[in-house]
């Protein structure tokens, strides 16, 4: 029988508390399978958004990915607020807010949110609730969600010293790896 410490913080709470604050990194996105990209069923506007991010990075450098984690404000409700912004030259190209509800089991998370994209930043796209999971060491989180009409698998790994979070994002046609650093 394994003894548990009732005063120990649950892994899902510990992970997001350790990640609390503001983070940023250059946005790295690569099309890994052009055939899958062409046949993905993405809408024309979303296809252009992805192509613009990939091709513009080659010409003028990558966009900037900025995130924030607030694990304090909604702690009584077992809720964490996460924001994401993709920008170039100070102009917002994408903005999202996710609300992460921590499951009492200590590992699971329910994520829901909203997304706003250029050129219609005033229009909100709802992000339906999806499950996520934090590992038992409170150093990794795994997500699977709809992103611009395709499925994205995302792994976030916090460094042992807490100074970086490596974000690996995979779709059927792309791969992105961002090393987020505290701002």
MIDOSE-1310 file (N, C-alpha, C; in nm, 2 decimals, decimal comma, always signed):
residues 183
xxxx	+0,08/-0,12/+0,00/+0,00/+0,00/+0,00/+0,09/+0,12/+0,00; +0,06/+0,22/-0,09/+0,13/+0,34/-0,10/+0,07/+0,45/-0,01; +0,14/+0,51/+0,08/+0,09/+0,61/+0,16/+0,09/+0,74/+0,08; -0,02/+0,82/+0,10/-0,03/+0,95/+0,03/-0,02/+1,06/+0,13
xxxx	+0,03/+1,17/+0,09/+0,04/+1,28/+0,18/-0,08/+1,37/+0,15; -0,18/+1,38/+0,24/-0,30/+1,46/+0,22/-0,27/+1,61/+0,20; -0,15/+1,66/+0,25/-0,12/+1,80/+0,24/-0,04/+1,83/+0,11; +0,00/+1,73/+0,04/+0,08/+1,75/-0,08/-0,01/+1,81/-0,19
xxxx	+0,05/+1,90/-0,27/-0,03/+1,96/-0,38/-0,05/+1,86/-0,49; -0,17/+1,86/-0,55/-0,20/+1,77/-0,66/-0,11/+1,81/-0,78; -0,07/+1,71/-0,86/+0,02/+1,74/-0,98/-0,04/+1,84/-1,07; -0,17/+1,84/-1,10/-0,22/+1,94/-1,19/-0,21/+2,08/-1,13
xxxx	-0,24/+2,10/-1,01/-0,23/+2,23/-0,94/-0,08/+2,27/-0,93; +0,01/+2,18/-0,90/+0,15/+2,21/-0,88/+0,21/+2,25/-1,02; +0,17/+2,18/-1,13/+0,23/+2,21/-1,26/+0,19/+2,36/-1,30; +0,06/+2,39/-1,29/+0,02/+2,53/-1,33/+0,07/+2,64/-1,24
xxxx	+0,09/+2,61/-1,11/+0,14/+2,71/-1,02/+0,29/+2,73/-1,05; +0,36/+2,62/-1,09/+0,50/+2,64/-1,13/+0,52/+2,72/-1,26; +0,42/+2,71/-1,34/+0,42/+2,78/-1,47/+0,36/+2,92/-1,46; +0,31/+2,96/-1,35/+0,24/+3,09/-1,34/+0,34/+3,20/-1,38
xxxx	+0,28/+3,29/-1,45/+0,36/+3,41/-1,50/+0,35/+3,43/-1,65; +0,44/+3,50/-1,71/+0,44/+3,54/-1,85/+0,56/+3,47/-1,92; +0,54/+3,42/-2,04/+0,64/+3,34/-2,11/+0,64/+3,39/-2,26; +0,75/+3,37/-2,33/+0,75/+3,40/-2,47/+0,86/+3,32/-2,54
xxxx	+0,84/+3,32/-2,67/+0,94/+3,25/-2,76/+0,91/+3,28/-2,90; +1,01/+3,27/-2,99/+0,99/+3,28/-3,13/+0,90/+3,16/-3,17; +0,80/+3,19/-3,26/+0,71/+3,09/-3,31/+0,77/+3,01/-3,42; +0,79/+2,88/-3,40/+0,85/+2,79/-3,50/+0,75/+2,70/-3,54
xxxx	+0,72/+2,70/-3,67/+0,62/+2,61/-3,73/+0,67/+2,57/-3,87; +0,66/+2,44/-3,89/+0,71/+2,38/-4,02/+0,60/+2,29/-4,07; +0,58/+2,30/-4,20/+0,49/+2,21/-4,27/+0,57/+2,08/-4,30; +0,53/+1,97/-4,24/+0,61/+1,85/-4,25/+0,55/+1,76/-4,36
xxxx	+0,43/+1,78/-4,40/+0,37/+1,69/-4,50/+0,28/+1,78/-4,58; +0,33/+1,83/-4,70/+0,25/+1,92/-4,79/+0,13/+1,85/-4,84; +0,14/+1,72/-4,87/+0,02/+1,65/-4,92/-0,09/+1,65/-4,82; -0,06/+1,62/-4,69/-0,16/+1,62/-4,58/-0,21/+1,76/-4,56
xxxx	-0,13/+1,86/-4,58/-0,17/+2,00/-4,57/-0,28/+2,03/-4,68; -0,25/+1,99/-4,80/-0,34/+2,02/-4,92/-0,47/+1,95/-4,90; -0,47/+1,83/-4,84/-0,59/+1,75/-4,83/-0,66/+1,75/-4,69; -0,61/+1,85/-4,61/-0,65/+1,85/-4,47/-0,80/+1,90/-4,45
xxxx	-0,86/+1,96/-4,54/-0,99/+2,01/-4,52/-1,00/+2,14/-4,45; -0,89/+2,21/-4,44/-0,89/+2,34/-4,38/-0,96/+2,44/-4,47; -1,03/+2,54/-4,40/-1,09/+2,64/-4,48/-0,98/+2,73/-4,55; -1,02/+2,80/-4,65/-0,92/+2,88/-4,72/-0,85/+2,99/-4,63
xxxx	-0,93/+3,05/-4,55/-0,87/+3,16/-4,46/-0,77/+3,09/-4,36; -0,81/+2,98/-4,30/-0,71/+2,91/-4,21/-0,59/+2,86/-4,28; -0,61/+2,81/-4,41/-0,49/+2,76/-4,49/-0,40/+2,88/-4,51; -0,45/+3,00/-4,54/-0,37/+3,12/-4,57/-0,30/+3,16/-4,44
xxxx	-0,37/+3,15/-4,33/-0,31/+3,19/-4,20/-0,18/+3,11/-4,17; -0,20/+2,98/-4,19/-0,08/+2,89/-4,16/+0,03/+2,91/-4,26; +0,00/+2,92/-4,39/+0,10/+2,95/-4,49/+0,17/+3,08/-4,46; +0,09/+3,18/-4,42/+0,15/+3,31/-4,39/+0,26/+3,30/-4,28
xxxx	+0,22/+3,23/-4,18/+0,31/+3,22/-4,06/+0,44/+3,14/-4,11; +0,43/+3,04/-4,19/+0,54/+2,96/-4,23/+0,63/+3,04/-4,32; +0,57/+3,10/-4,43/+0,65/+3,17/-4,53/+0,70/+3,30/-4,48; +0,62/+3,37/-4,40/+0,67/+3,50/-4,35/+0,79/+3,48/-4,26
xxxx	+0,79/+3,38/-4,19/+0,91/+3,35/-4,10/+1,04/+3,34/-4,18; +1,03/+3,28/-4,30/+1,15/+3,27/-4,38/+1,20/+3,40/-4,43; +1,10/+3,49/-4,45/+1,14/+3,62/-4,51/+1,17/+3,73/-4,41; +1,09/+3,74/-4,31/+1,11/+3,85/-4,21/+1,13/+3,80/-4,07
xxxx	+1,15/+3,67/-4,05/+1,17/+3,62/-3,92/+1,04/+3,57/-3,86; +1,05/+3,49/-3,75/+0,93/+3,43/-3,69/+0,85/+3,53/-3,62; +0,72/+3,50/-3,60/+0,63/+3,57/-3,52/+0,67/+3,54/-3,37; +0,61/+3,61/-3,28/+0,64/+3,59/-3,14/+0,52/+3,52/-3,07
xxxx	+0,55/+3,42/-2,99/+0,44/+3,35/-2,92/+0,46/+3,40/-2,77; +0,35/+3,46/-2,72/+0,35/+3,51/-2,58/+0,24/+3,44/-2,51; +0,27/+3,39/-2,39/+0,16/+3,32/-2,31/+0,17/+3,38/-2,17; +0,05/+3,35/-2,10/+0,05/+3,38/-1,95/-0,03/+3,27/-1,89
xxxx	+0,01/+3,25/-1,76/-0,06/+3,15/-1,68/-0,10/+3,22/-1,55; -0,23/+3,21/-1,51/-0,28/+3,27/-1,38/-0,34/+3,15/-1,31; -0,27/+3,10/-1,21/-0,32/+2,99/-1,13/-0,37/+3,03/-1,00; -0,37/+3,16/-0,97/-0,40/+3,22/-0,84/-0,55/+3,27/-0,84
xxxx	-0,59/+3,35/-0,93/-0,72/+3,42/-0,93/-0,83/+3,32/-0,92; -0,83/+3,21/-0,99/-0,94/+3,11/-0,99/-0,92/+2,99/-0,90; -0,82/+3,00/-0,81/-0,78/+2,88/-0,73/-0,89/+2,82/-0,65; -0,98/+2,90/-0,60/-1,09/+2,85/-0,52/-1,19/+2,77/-0,60
xxxx	-1,19/+2,80/-0,73/-1,28/+2,73/-0,83/-1,21/+2,62/-0,90; -1,08/+2,59/-0,86/-0,99/+2,50/-0,92/-0,98/+2,53/-1,07; -0,96/+2,66/-1,10/-0,95/+2,70/-1,24/-0,82/+2,78/-1,26; -0,76/+2,76/-1,38/-0,64/+2,83/-1,42/-0,68/+2,90/-1,55
xxxx	-0,63/+3,02/-1,57/-0,65/+3,10/-1,69/-0,52/+3,11/-1,76; -0,53/+3,07/-1,89/-0,41/+3,07/-1,98/-0,44/+3,15/-2,10; -0,35/+3,25/-2,13/-0,37/+3,33/-2,26/-0,25/+3,30/-2,35; -0,28/+3,32/-2,48/-0,18/+3,30/-2,59/-0,20/+3,42/-2,68
xxxx	-0,09/+3,47/-2,73/-0,09/+3,58/-2,83/+0,02/+3,55/-2,93; -0,01/+3,55/-3,06/+0,09/+3,55/-3,16/+0,10/+3,68/-3,22; +0,22/+3,74/-3,23/+0,23/+3,88/-3,28/+0,35/+3,89/-3,37; +0,35/+3,99/-3,45/+0,47/+4,03/-3,53/+0,47/+4,18/-3,54
xxxx	+0,59/+4,24/-3,50/+0,61/+4,38/-3,50/+0,50/+4,45/-3,41; +0,46/+4,39/-3,30/+0,37/+4,44/-3,21/+0,22/+4,43/-3,25; +0,20/+4,37/-3,37/+0,06/+4,36/-3,42/+0,01/+4,22/-3,38; -0,11/+4,21/-3,32/-0,16/+4,08/-3,28/-0,22/+4,01/-3,40
xxxx	-0,18/+3,88/-3,42/-0,23/+3,80/-3,53/-0,33/+3,70/-3,48; -0,31/+3,65/-3,36/-0,40/+3,56/-3,29/-0,40/+3,58/-3,14; -0,51/+3,56/-3,08/-0,52/+3,58/-2,94/-0,62/+3,47/-2,89; -0,59/+3,40/-2,78/-0,68/+3,31/-2,73/-0,67/+3,31/-2,57
xxxx	-0,78/+3,27/-2,52/-0,79/+3,26/-2,37/-0,85/+3,12/-2,35; -0,78/+3,04/-2,26/-0,83/+2,91/-2,22/-0,85/+2,91/-2,07; -0,96/+2,84/-2,03/-0,99/+2,82/-1,89/-0,97/+2,67/-1,86; -0,88/+2,64/-1,77/-0,84/+2,50/-1,74/-0,90/+2,47/-1,60
xxxx	-0,99/+2,37/-1,60/-1,06/+2,33/-1,47/-0,98/+2,21/-1,43; -0,93/+2,21/-1,31/-0,85/+2,10/-1,25/-0,94/+2,00/-1,19; -0,92/+1,88/-1,23/-1,00/+1,77/-1,17/-0,95/+1,73/-1,04; -1,04/+1,70/-0,94/-0,99/+1,66/-0,81/-0,90/+1,53/-0,81
xxxx	-0,90/+1,46/-0,92/-0,81/+1,34/-0,92/-0,67/+1,37/-0,93; -0,64/+1,50/-0,94/-0,50/+1,55/-0,94/-0,42/+1,54/-1,07; -0,48/+1,48/-1,17/-0,40/+1,47/-1,30/-0,48/+1,53/-1,42; -0,61/+1,51/-1,42/-0,68/+1,55/-1,53/-0,72/+1,70/-1,53
xxxx	-0,74/+1,76/-1,65/-0,78/+1,90/-1,67/-0,88/+1,90/-1,78; -0,98/+1,99/-1,76/-1,08/+2,02/-1,87/-1,04/+2,16/-1,92; -1,02/+2,16/-2,05/-0,98/+2,29/-2,11/-1,09/+2,34/-2,21; -1,13/+2,46/-2,19/-1,22/+2,53/-2,29/-1,17/+2,66/-2,32
xxxx	-1,21/+2,73/-2,43/-1,16/+2,86/-2,45/-1,22/+2,93/-2,57; -1,16/+3,04/-2,61/-1,20/+3,11/-2,72/-1,08/+3,17/-2,80; -1,09/+3,18/-2,93/-0,99/+3,21/-3,02/-1,03/+3,33/-3,11; -0,94/+3,43/-3,13/-0,96/+3,54/-3,21/-0,84/+3,55/-3,31
xxxx	-0,88/+3,56/-3,44/-0,77/+3,56/-3,55/-0,78/+3,68/-3,64; -0,67/+3,72/-3,69/-0,66/+3,83/-3,79/-0,73/+3,77/-3,92; -0,80/+3,85/-3,99/-0,82/+3,99/-3,98/-0,95/+4,03/-3,90; -1,01/+3,93/-3,83/-1,14/+3,96/-3,76/-1,12/+3,93/-3,61
xxxx	-1,03/+4,01/-3,55/-1,00/+3,99/-3,41/-1,12/+4,02/-3,32; -1,22/+4,09/-3,37/-1,33/+4,11/-3,29/-1,43/+3,99/-3,28; -1,41/+3,89/-3,37/-1,49/+3,78/-3,38/-1,43/+3,66/-3,30; -1,51/+3,60/-3,21/-1,46/+3,50/-3,12/-1,50/+3,36/-3,18
xxxx	-1,41/+3,27/-3,19/-1,43/+3,13/-3,22/-1,43/+3,06/-3,09; -1,54/+2,99/-3,05/-1,53/+2,91/-2,93/-1,44/+2,79/-2,95; -1,38/+2,75/-2,84/-1,30/+2,63/-2,84/-1,37/+2,53/-2,75; -1,42/+2,42/-2,80/-1,50/+2,33/-2,72/-1,41/+2,27/-2,61
xxxx	-1,47/+2,23/-2,50/-1,40/+2,16/-2,39/-1,33/+2,04/-2,44; -1,21/+2,02/-2,40/-1,13/+1,90/-2,43/-1,06/+1,86/-2,31; -1,02/+1,73/-2,30/-0,95/+1,68/-2,18/-0,80/+1,71/-2,20; -0,73/+1,73/-2,09/-0,58/+1,74/-2,09/-0,54/+1,66/-1,97
xxxx	-0,41/+1,64/-1,96/-0,36/+1,56/-1,85/-0,22/+1,61/-1,81; -0,19/+1,61/-1,68/-0,06/+1,65/-1,62/+0,00/+1,52/-1,56; +0,13/+1,50/-1,59/+0,19/+1,37/-1,54/+0,21/+1,38/-1,39; +0,24/+1,26/-1,33/+0,25/+1,25/-1,18/+0,37/+1,33/-1,12
xxxx	+0,46/+1,37/-1,21/+0,58/+1,45/-1,16/+0,55/+1,60/-1,16; +0,43/+1,64/-1,22/+0,40/+1,78/-1,23/+0,49/+1,86/-1,32; +0,55/+1,79/-1,42/+0,65/+1,86/-1,50/+0,61/+1,85/-1,65; +0,50/+1,78/-1,69/+0,46/+1,77/-1,82/+0,30/+1,78/-1,83
xxxx	+0,25/+1,84/-1,93/+0,11/+1,84/-1,96/+0,09/+1,80/-2,11; -0,02/+1,73/-2,13/-0,05/+1,68/-2,26/-0,19/+1,73/-2,30; -0,21/+1,78/-2,42/-0,34/+1,83/-2,47/-0,36/+1,77/-2,61; -0,49/+1,77/-2,64/-0,53/+1,73/-2,78/-0,66/+1,81/-2,81
xxxx	-0,65/+1,90/-2,91/-0,76/+1,99/-2,93/-0,77/+2,03/-3,08; -0,89/+2,09/-3,12/-0,91/+2,14/-3,25/-0,83/+2,27/-3,27; -0,75/+2,28/-3,37/-0,68/+2,41/-3,40/-0,70/+2,44/-3,55; -0,77/+2,55/-3,58/-0,79/+2,59/-3,72/-0,85/+2,48/-3,80
xxxx	-0,94/+2,40/-3,75/-1,00/+2,29/-3,83/-0,92/+2,16/-3,84; -0,82/+2,15/-3,76/-0,74/+2,02/-3,76/-0,71/+1,98/-3,62; -0,67/+1,86/-3,60/-0,64/+1,82/-3,46/-0,49/+1,85/-3,43; -0,47/+1,91/-3,31/-0,34/+1,94/-3,27/-0,31/+1,86/-3,14
xxxx	-0,19/+1,80/-3,14/-0,15/+1,73/-3,01/-0,04/+1,82/-2,96; -0,04/+1,86/-2,83/+0,05/+1,95/-2,77/+0,11/+1,89/-2,65; +0,24/+1,89/-2,63/+0,31/+1,85/-2,51/+0,38/+1,97/-2,46; +0,37/+1,99/-2,33/+0,44/+2,10/-2,26/+0,53/+2,04/-2,15
xxxx	+0,66/+2,06/-2,16/+0,75/+2,00/-2,06/+0,82/+2,11/-1,99; +0,81/+2,12/-1,86/+0,87/+2,23/-1,78/+1,01/+2,18/-1,74; +1,11/+2,26/-1,76/+1,25/+2,22/-1,72/+1,26/+2,21/-1,57; +1,35/+2,12/-1,53/+1,37/+2,10/-1,38/+1,39/+2,23/-1,30
xxxx	+1,46/+2,33/-1,36/+1,49/+2,45/-1,29/+1,37/+2,55/-1,31; +1,27/+2,52/-1,39/+1,15/+2,61/-1,40/+1,18/+2,73/-1,49; +1,29/+2,74/-1,56/+1,32/+2,86/-1,64/+1,26/+2,85/-1,78; +1,23/+2,73/-1,83/+1,18/+2,71/-1,97/+1,06/+2,61/-1,97
xxxx	+0,98/+2,62/-2,07/+0,88/+2,52/-2,10/+0,89/+2,49/-2,25; +0,92/+2,37/-2,28/+0,93/+2,33/-2,42/+0,79/+2,28/-2,47; +0,74/+2,35/-2,57/+0,61/+2,32/-2,62/+0,63/+2,26/-2,76; +0,58/+2,13/-2,77/+0,59/+2,06/-2,90/+0,44/+2,05/-2,95
xxxx	+0,42/+2,10/-3,07/+0,28/+2,10/-3,13/+0,29/+2,03/-3,26; +0,20/+1,92/-3,27/+0,19/+1,84/-3,39/+0,05/+1,84/-3,45; +0,04/+1,85/-3,58/-0,08/+1,83/-3,65/-0,05/+1,72/-3,75; -0,15/+1,67/-3,83/-0,12/+1,57/-3,93/-0,02/+1,63/-4,04
xxxx	+0,00/+1,76/-4,05/+0,08/+1,82/-4,15/+0,19/+1,91/-4,10; +0,20/+1,93/-3,97/+0,30/+2,03/-3,92/+0,36/+1,99/-3,79; +0,46/+2,06/-3,76/+0,53/+2,05/-3,63/+0,59/+2,18/-3,59; +0,57/+2,21/-3,46/+0,63/+2,33/-3,41/+0,69/+2,30/-3,27
xxxx	+0,80/+2,36/-3,25/+0,87/+2,34/-3,12/+0,91/+2,48/-3,07; +0,85/+2,52/-2,96/+0,88/+2,65/-2,90/+0,95/+2,63/-2,76; +1,05/+2,70/-2,73/+1,11/+2,70/-2,60/+1,08/+2,83/-2,53; +0,97/+2,82/-2,45/+0,92/+2,94/-2,38/+1,01/+2,97/-2,27
xxx	+1,04/+3,10/-2,25/+1,12/+3,15/-2,14/+1,04/+3,26/-2,07; +1,06/+3,27/-1,94/+0,99/+3,37/-1,85/+1,03/+3,51/-1,90; +0,93/+3,59/-1,90/+0,95/+3,74/-1,94/+0,95/+3,82/-1,81
